């Protein structure tokens, strides 16, 4: 089985030629990311089930304590979906 390419939010924003924070805001507005703590900016079940995003568990060290967090990755299918969404919104703004 071929492993699918995953993009971090920063990589996805660069590929789409937009800012990271603007991309996060767009995804939260379209209910693909959670907007409240403690799950803020982690993908919703809908986004995961549709295959647009993946949630990866990760952790970092803060002194002797390991702090867990959720790392959000965008799939290739998600990149296409976001690009189509941006094109649709730009057409709506232009008219």
Secondary structure, DSSP 4 states (H G I P E B T S, - for coil): -PPPPEEEHHHHHHHTTS-HHHHHHHHHHTTSB--STTSTTSBPHHHHHTTSEEEEEEEEEETTEEEEEEEEEEEHHHHHHHHHHHHHHHHHHH-
